[in-house]
Amino acid sequence: EMNEARTDEESKGIPKEAFTIYWIMKQNGIEKPEDKAVEVSKVMDVYKHWKTSKQHEAEMRKALYKTLIDSKDKMMDVVKQIMKVLKEE
């Protein structure tokens, strides 16, 4: 799985954080994970201090929920997973 992730990351050519979001969405069966990850990545560019600012983190979460609204059954778990992994990076 790690080799697949590395190969996939190299072929996508998207920023590391966007790839992390993409990979988590893909692993959770979210439709169009690359498009959604790029969309969230744009929000991350606007709210660059989301790791240290509560307001920026809230905006980041809102963007994730909005992006995943069509996957309501998985939305909460996927957002928690993404935020946890990104904070550890």
N, CA, C and O atoms as CSV, one atom per row, in Angstrom:
chain,resi,resn,atom,element,x,y,z
A,1,GLU,N,N,0.824,-1.200,0.000
A,1,GLU,CA,C,0.000,0.000,0.000
A,1,GLU,C,C,0.867,1.262,0.000
A,1,GLU,O,O,0.523,2.253,-0.645
A,2,MET,N,N,1.991,1.226,0.724
A,2,MET,CA,C,2.890,2.380,0.750
A,2,MET,C,C,3.483,2.643,-0.631
A,2,MET,O,O,3.586,3.794,-1.057
A,3,ASN,N,N,3.873,1.578,-1.329
A,3,ASN,CA,C,4.414,1.744,-2.678
A,3,ASN,C,C,3.371,2.335,-3.609
A,3,ASN,O,O,3.671,3.208,-4.423
A,4,GLU,N,N,2.141,1.849,-3.480
A,4,GLU,CA,C,1.051,2.381,-4.297
A,4,GLU,C,C,0.861,3.866,-4.011
A,4,GLU,O,O,0.670,4.657,-4.935
A,5,ALA,N,N,0.913,4.247,-2.746
A,5,ALA,CA,C,0.743,5.651,-2.366
A,5,ALA,C,C,1.859,6.510,-2.942
A,5,ALA,O,O,1.599,7.589,-3.475
A,6,ARG,N,N,3.095,6.044,-2.841
A,6,ARG,CA,C,4.228,6.817,-3.372
A,6,ARG,C,C,4.115,6.995,-4.882
A,6,ARG,O,O,4.325,8.091,-5.402
A,7,THR,N,N,3.787,5.922,-5.577
A,7,THR,CA,C,3.632,5.983,-7.032
A,7,THR,C,C,2.499,6.925,-7.399
A,7,THR,O,O,2.625,7.745,-8.308
A,8,ASP,N,N,1.398,6.799,-6.686
A,8,ASP,CA,C,0.226,7.638,-6.932
A,8,ASP,C,C,0.560,9.105,-6.671
A,8,ASP,O,O,0.160,9.979,-7.441
A,9,GLU,N,N,1.294,9.380,-5.585
A,9,GLU,CA,C,1.654,10.757,-5.246
A,9,GLU,C,C,2.505,11.382,-6.343
A,9,GLU,O,O,2.283,12.529,-6.729
A,10,GLU,N,N,3.470,10.634,-6.839
A,10,GLU,CA,C,4.346,11.141,-7.895
A,10,GLU,C,C,3.572,11.429,-9.175
A,10,GLU,O,O,3.853,12.410,-9.864
A,11,SER,N,N,2.604,10.584,-9.495
A,11,SER,CA,C,1.864,10.754,-10.746
A,11,SER,C,C,0.836,11.880,-10.676
A,11,SER,O,O,0.485,12.451,-11.709
A,12,LYS,N,N,0.350,12.207,-9.491
A,12,LYS,CA,C,-0.686,13.237,-9.353
A,12,LYS,C,C,-0.126,14.643,-9.488
A,12,LYS,O,O,-0.779,15.518,-10.055
A,13,GLY,N,N,1.065,14.866,-8.977
A,13,GLY,CA,C,1.674,16.188,-9.067
A,13,GLY,C,C,0.918,17.256,-8.294
A,13,GLY,O,O,0.845,18.403,-8.735
A,14,ILE,N,N,0.356,16.897,-7.151
A,14,ILE,CA,C,-0.351,17.870,-6.318
A,14,ILE,C,C,0.425,18.039,-5.011
A,14,ILE,O,O,1.215,17.167,-4.648
A,15,PRO,N,N,0.209,19.161,-4.294
A,15,PRO,CA,C,0.941,19.382,-3.038
A,15,PRO,C,C,0.754,18.230,-2.049
A,15,PRO,O,O,-0.250,17.519,-2.088
A,16,LYS,N,N,1.733,18.061,-1.167
A,16,LYS,CA,C,1.734,16.942,-0.227
A,16,LYS,C,C,0.454,16.885,0.609
A,16,LYS,O,O,-0.147,15.818,0.738
A,17,GLU,N,N,0.030,18.011,1.175
A,17,GLU,CA,C,-1.176,18.006,2.007
A,17,GLU,C,C,-2.405,17.637,1.178
A,17,GLU,O,O,-3.280,16.915,1.655
A,18,ALA,N,N,-2.474,18.125,-0.054
A,18,ALA,CA,C,-3.598,17.780,-0.933
A,18,ALA,C,C,-3.571,16.286,-1.240
A,18,ALA,O,O,-4.617,15.640,-1.302
A,19,PHE,N,N,-2.372,15.743,-1.430
A,19,PHE,CA,C,-2.281,14.308,-1.688
A,19,PHE,C,C,-2.738,13.509,-0.476
A,19,PHE,O,O,-3.416,12.492,-0.621
A,20,THR,N,N,-2.375,13.959,0.706
A,20,THR,CA,C,-2.807,13.278,1.932
A,20,THR,C,C,-4.328,13.240,2.006
A,20,THR,O,O,-4.915,12.205,2.320
A,21,ILE,N,N,-4.957,14.363,1.717
A,21,ILE,CA,C,-6.423,14.440,1.718
A,21,ILE,C,C,-6.989,13.490,0.662
A,21,ILE,O,O,-7.919,12.729,0.927
A,22,TYR,N,N,-6.413,13.549,-0.531
A,22,TYR,CA,C,-6.838,12.670,-1.626
A,22,TYR,C,C,-6.755,11.201,-1.206
A,22,TYR,O,O,-7.700,10.437,-1.404
A,23,TRP,N,N,-5.616,10.812,-0.624
A,23,TRP,CA,C,-5.389,9.410,-0.288
A,23,TRP,C,C,-6.397,8.929,0.758
A,23,TRP,O,O,-6.934,7.828,0.639
A,24,ILE,N,N,-6.654,9.737,1.768
A,24,ILE,CA,C,-7.621,9.361,2.806
A,24,ILE,C,C,-9.012,9.240,2.197
A,24,ILE,O,O,-9.744,8.297,2.499
A,25,MET,N,N,-9.377,10.183,1.344
A,25,MET,CA,C,-10.691,10.111,0.687
A,25,MET,C,C,-10.787,8.857,-0.181
A,25,MET,O,O,-11.796,8.153,-0.161
A,26,LYS,N,N,-9.735,8.589,-0.935
A,26,LYS,CA,C,-9.721,7.408,-1.808
A,26,LYS,C,C,-9.874,6.134,-0.982
A,26,LYS,O,O,-10.655,5.251,-1.337
A,27,GLN,N,N,-9.130,6.039,0.116
A,27,GLN,CA,C,-9.186,4.854,0.975
A,27,GLN,C,C,-10.571,4.664,1.594
A,27,GLN,O,O,-10.948,3.545,1.943
A,28,ASN,N,N,-11.324,5.748,1.728
A,28,ASN,CA,C,-12.657,5.686,2.322
A,28,ASN,C,C,-13.765,5.601,1.278
A,28,ASN,O,O,-14.946,5.682,1.614
A,29,GLY,N,N,-13.384,5.438,0.011
A,29,GLY,CA,C,-14.371,5.254,-1.045
A,29,GLY,C,C,-15.138,6.504,-1.431
A,29,GLY,O,O,-16.266,6.417,-1.916
A,30,ILE,N,N,-14.538,7.665,-1.221
A,30,ILE,CA,C,-15.176,8.927,-1.593
A,30,ILE,C,C,-15.041,9.110,-3.107
A,30,ILE,O,O,-13.972,8.886,-3.677
A,31,GLU,N,N,-16.136,9.518,-3.746
A,31,GLU,CA,C,-16.111,9.738,-5.198
A,31,GLU,C,C,-15.288,10.976,-5.546
A,31,GLU,O,O,-15.302,11.964,-4.813
A,32,LYS,N,N,-14.578,10.915,-6.657
A,32,LYS,CA,C,-13.750,12.008,-7.171
A,32,LYS,C,C,-12.813,12.574,-6.099
A,32,LYS,O,O,-12.816,13.781,-5.856
A,33,PRO,N,N,-12.023,11.728,-5.467
A,33,PRO,CA,C,-11.176,12.203,-4.366
A,33,PRO,C,C,-10.131,13.238,-4.780
A,33,PRO,O,O,-9.801,14.131,-4.000
A,34,GLU,N,N,-9.611,13.122,-6.000
A,34,GLU,CA,C,-8.583,14.080,-6.421
A,34,GLU,C,C,-9.169,15.478,-6.569
A,34,GLU,O,O,-8.581,16.451,-6.097
A,35,ASP,N,N,-10.325,15.583,-7.221
A,35,ASP,CA,C,-10.975,16.887,-7.391
A,35,ASP,C,C,-11.282,17.517,-6.037
A,35,ASP,O,O,-11.060,18.709,-5.830
A,36,LYS,N,N,-11.790,16.710,-5.128
A,36,LYS,CA,C,-12.161,17.209,-3.800
A,36,LYS,C,C,-10.929,17.621,-2.998
A,36,LYS,O,O,-10.960,18.617,-2.275
A,37,ALA,N,N,-9.866,16.870,-3.123
A,37,ALA,CA,C,-8.632,17.202,-2.404
A,37,ALA,C,C,-8.045,18.517,-2.904
A,37,ALA,O,O,-7.570,19.329,-2.109
A,38,VAL,N,N,-8.075,18.725,-4.198
A,38,VAL,CA,C,-7.563,19.974,-4.771
A,38,VAL,C,C,-8.423,21.150,-4.304
A,38,VAL,O,O,-7.899,22.222,-4.002
A,39,GLU,N,N,-9.731,20.951,-4.245
A,39,GLU,CA,C,-10.650,21.986,-3.770
A,39,GLU,C,C,-10.314,22.378,-2.325
A,39,GLU,O,O,-10.236,23.564,-2.006
A,40,VAL,N,N,-10.118,21.396,-1.466
A,40,VAL,CA,C,-9.779,21.667,-0.065
A,40,VAL,C,C,-8.389,22.297,0.034
A,40,VAL,O,O,-8.152,23.153,0.886
A,41,SER,N,N,-7.492,21.882,-0.820
A,41,SER,CA,C,-6.142,22.437,-0.839
A,41,SER,C,C,-6.173,23.945,-1.094
A,41,SER,O,O,-5.376,24.688,-0.522
A,42,LYS,N,N,-7.076,24.388,-1.940
A,42,LYS,CA,C,-7.215,25.823,-2.222
A,42,LYS,C,C,-7.643,26.573,-0.964
A,42,LYS,O,O,-7.179,27.685,-0.711
A,43,VAL,N,N,-8.527,25.964,-0.177
A,43,VAL,CA,C,-8.958,26.573,1.087
A,43,VAL,C,C,-7.776,26.638,2.055
A,43,VAL,O,O,-7.612,27.616,2.786
A,44,MET,N,N,-6.964,25.597,2.051
A,44,MET,CA,C,-5.784,25.573,2.921
A,44,MET,C,C,-4.820,26.700,2.568
A,44,MET,O,O,-4.143,27.234,3.447
A,45,ASP,N,N,-4.753,27.061,1.297
A,45,ASP,CA,C,-3.886,28.160,0.878
A,45,ASP,C,C,-4.375,29.492,1.437
A,45,ASP,O,O,-3.574,30.374,1.746
A,46,VAL,N,N,-5.688,29.633,1.564
A,46,VAL,CA,C,-6.270,30.868,2.101
A,46,VAL,C,C,-6.101,30.918,3.624
A,46,VAL,O,O,-5.752,31.959,4.182
A,47,TYR,N,N,-6.348,29.796,4.282
A,47,TYR,CA,C,-6.280,29.718,5.745
A,47,TYR,C,C,-5.011,28.967,6.150
A,47,TYR,O,O,-5.067,27.872,6.709
A,48,LYS,N,N,-3.884,29.577,5.859
A,48,LYS,CA,C,-2.578,28.932,6.032
A,48,LYS,C,C,-2.253,28.571,7.482
A,48,LYS,O,O,-1.447,27.676,7.732
A,49,HIS,N,N,-2.869,29.255,8.424
A,49,HIS,CA,C,-2.531,29.049,9.836
A,49,HIS,C,C,-3.529,28.140,10.536
A,49,HIS,O,O,-3.760,28.277,11.738
A,50,TRP,N,N,-4.119,27.216,9.796
A,50,TRP,CA,C,-5.162,26.361,10.363
A,50,TRP,C,C,-4.652,25.464,11.487
A,50,TRP,O,O,-5.440,25.001,12.312
A,51,LYS,N,N,-3.353,25.214,11.528
A,51,LYS,CA,C,-2.812,24.370,12.606
A,51,LYS,C,C,-2.711,25.126,13.929
A,51,LYS,O,O,-2.714,24.508,14.994
A,52,THR,N,N,-2.621,26.445,13.876
A,52,THR,CA,C,-2.439,27.240,15.093
A,52,THR,C,C,-3.596,28.187,15.383
A,52,THR,O,O,-3.713,28.684,16.503
A,53,SER,N,N,-4.438,28.445,14.416
A,53,SER,CA,C,-5.553,29.377,14.589
A,53,SER,C,C,-6.879,28.621,14.623
A,53,SER,O,O,-7.208,27.884,13.694
A,54,LYS,N,N,-7.632,28.811,15.699
A,54,LYS,CA,C,-8.943,28.144,15.828
A,54,LYS,C,C,-9.868,28.575,14.695
A,54,LYS,O,O,-10.608,27.755,14.152
A,55,GLN,N,N,-9.832,29.855,14.338
A,55,GLN,CA,C,-10.686,30.363,13.263
A,55,GLN,C,C,-10.318,29.720,11.921
A,55,GLN,O,O,-11.195,29.307,11.163
A,56,HIS,N,N,-9.043,29.643,11.642
A,56,HIS,CA,C,-8.601,29.031,10.382
A,56,HIS,C,C,-8.932,27.541,10.363
A,56,HIS,O,O,-9.324,27.002,9.327
A,57,GLU,N,N,-8.775,26.873,11.512
A,57,GLU,CA,C,-9.114,25.456,11.582
A,57,GLU,C,C,-10.606,25.248,11.333
A,57,GLU,O,O,-11.001,24.301,10.652
A,58,ALA,N,N,-11.429,26.134,11.885
A,58,ALA,CA,C,-12.881,26.034,11.678
A,58,ALA,C,C,-13.226,26.185,10.199
A,58,ALA,O,O,-14.087,25.469,9.687
A,59,GLU,N,N,-12.564,27.104,9.514
A,59,GLU,CA,C,-12.807,27.303,8.080
A,59,GLU,C,C,-12.367,26.071,7.284
A,59,GLU,O,O,-13.021,25.667,6.323
A,60,MET,N,N,-11.272,25.503,7.699
A,60,MET,CA,C,-10.768,24.288,7.043
A,60,MET,C,C,-11.770,23.142,7.202
A,60,MET,O,O,-12.079,22.440,6.239
A,61,ARG,N,N,-12.274,22.962,8.424
A,61,ARG,CA,C,-13.269,21.911,8.675
A,61,ARG,C,C,-14.529,22.153,7.847
A,61,ARG,O,O,-15.090,21.221,7.271
A,62,LYS,N,N,-14.969,23.415,7.792
A,62,LYS,CA,C,-16.164,23.749,6.994
A,62,LYS,C,C,-15.968,23.341,5.542
A,62,LYS,O,O,-16.865,22.775,4.916
A,63,ALA,N,N,-14.786,23.633,5.015
A,63,ALA,CA,C,-14.495,23.279,3.619
A,63,ALA,C,C,-14.534,21.770,3.426
A,63,ALA,O,O,-15.050,21.282,2.421
A,64,LEU,N,N,-13.992,21.034,4.387
A,64,LEU,CA,C,-14.016,19.572,4.293
A,64,LEU,C,C,-15.443,19.046,4.345
A,64,LEU,O,O,-15.821,18.189,3.546
A,65,TYR,N,N,-16.239,19.557,5.285
A,65,TYR,CA,C,-17.633,19.100,5.384
A,65,TYR,C,C,-18.406,19.427,4.107
A,65,TYR,O,O,-19.170,18.604,3.604
A,66,LYS,N,N,-18.196,20.633,3.594
A,66,LYS,CA,C,-18.883,21.044,2.361
A,66,LYS,C,C,-18.493,20.122,1.198
A,66,LYS,O,O,-19.341,19.718,0.403
A,67,THR,N,N,-17.221,19.804,1.114
A,67,THR,CA,C,-16.720,18.948,0.042
A,67,THR,C,C,-17.262,17.527,0.145
A,67,THR,O,O,-17.475,16.861,-0.868
A,68,LEU,N,N,-17.483,17.068,1.373
A,68,LEU,CA,C,-17.913,15.686,1.598
A,68,LEU,C,C,-19.409,15.550,1.848
A,68,LEU,O,O,-19.863,14.481,2.256
A,69,ILE,N,N,-20.181,16.599,1.617
A,69,ILE,CA,C,-21.613,16.590,1.929
A,69,ILE,C,C,-22.357,15.450,1.230
A,69,ILE,O,O,-23.349,14.945,1.756
A,70,ASP,N,N,-21.890,15.047,0.060
A,70,ASP,CA,C,-22.560,13.959,-0.664
A,70,ASP,C,C,-22.196,12.576,-0.111
A,70,ASP,O,O,-22.706,11.560,-0.582
A,71,SER,N,N,-21.318,12.546,0.882
A,71,SER,CA,C,-20.935,11.283,1.534
A,71,SER,C,C,-21.270,11.370,3.022
A,71,SER,O,O,-20.433,11.092,3.880
A,72,LYS,N,N,-22.503,11.760,3.305
A,72,LYS,CA,C,-22.912,12.040,4.691
A,72,LYS,C,C,-22.596,10.921,5.667
A,72,LYS,O,O,-22.217,11.183,6.808
A,73,ASP,N,N,-22.745,9.680,5.233
A,73,ASP,CA,C,-22.517,8.560,6.149
A,73,ASP,C,C,-21.056,8.431,6.578
A,73,ASP,O,O,-20.769,7.870,7.635
A,74,LYS,N,N,-20.141,8.943,5.773
A,74,LYS,CA,C,-18.709,8.835,6.070
A,74,LYS,C,C,-18.093,10.177,6.466
A,74,LYS,O,O,-16.964,10.229,6.953
A,75,MET,N,N,-18.833,11.245,6.255
A,75,MET,CA,C,-18.298,12.600,6.361
A,75,MET,C,C,-17.569,12.869,7.683
A,75,MET,O,O,-16.418,13.306,7.670
A,76,MET,N,N,-18.213,12.618,8.805
A,76,MET,CA,C,-17.627,12.935,10.111
A,76,MET,C,C,-16.310,12.178,10.331
A,76,MET,O,O,-15.308,12.764,10.741
A,77,ASP,N,N,-16.327,10.890,10.057
A,77,ASP,CA,C,-15.126,10.073,10.275
A,77,ASP,C,C,-13.982,10.483,9.354
A,77,ASP,O,O,-12.827,10.533,9.778
A,78,VAL,N,N,-14.300,10.774,8.107
A,78,VAL,CA,C,-13.259,11.142,7.144
A,78,VAL,C,C,-12.646,12.491,7.524
A,78,VAL,O,O,-11.428,12.653,7.453
A,79,VAL,N,N,-13.467,13.453,7.924
A,79,VAL,CA,C,-12.947,14.766,8.328
A,79,VAL,C,C,-12.037,14.615,9.548
A,79,VAL,O,O,-10.951,15.194,9.587
A,80,LYS,N,N,-12.469,13.850,10.528
A,80,LYS,CA,C,-11.633,13.626,11.720
A,80,LYS,C,C,-10.302,12.990,11.341
A,80,LYS,O,O,-9.247,13.385,11.837
A,81,GLN,N,N,-10.366,12.012,10.468
A,81,GLN,CA,C,-9.148,11.312,10.039
A,81,GLN,C,C,-8.206,12.263,9.306
A,81,GLN,O,O,-7.004,12.272,9.570
A,82,ILE,N,N,-8.741,13.057,8.395
A,82,ILE,CA,C,-7.918,14.008,7.633
A,82,ILE,C,C,-7.262,15.013,8.570
A,82,ILE,O,O,-6.057,15.248,8.480
A,83,MET,N,N,-8.040,15.604,9.462
A,83,MET,CA,C,-7.498,16.616,10.371
A,83,MET,C,C,-6.409,16.021,11.267
A,83,MET,O,O,-5.382,16.656,11.506
A,84,LYS,N,N,-6.633,14.827,11.750
A,84,LYS,CA,C,-5.654,14.175,12.626
A,84,LYS,C,C,-4.339,13.945,11.884
A,84,LYS,O,O,-3.266,14.276,12.388
A,85,VAL,N,N,-4.432,13.380,10.692
A,85,VAL,CA,C,-3.219,13.076,9.916
A,85,VAL,C,C,-2.484,14.354,9.528
A,85,VAL,O,O,-1.259,14.413,9.634
A,86,LEU,N,N,-3.208,15.373,9.083
A,86,LEU,CA,C,-2.558,16.615,8.671
A,86,LEU,C,C,-1.876,17.315,9.842
A,86,LEU,O,O,-0.811,17.910,9.674
A,87,LYS,N,N,-2.476,17.248,11.014
A,87,LYS,CA,C,-1.858,17.884,12.185
A,87,LYS,C,C,-0.567,17.182,12.584
A,87,LYS,O,O,0.321,17.795,13.176
A,88,GLU,N,N,-0.465,15.907,12.263
A,88,GLU,CA,C,0.736,15.142,12.606
A,88,GLU,C,C,1.878,15.384,11.627
A,88,GLU,O,O,3.033,15.092,11.939
A,89,GLU,N,N,1.570,15.911,10.456
A,89,GLU,CA,C,2.615,16.134,9.434
A,89,GLU,C,C,3.512,17.297,9.812
A,89,GLU,O,O,4.440,17.626,9.073
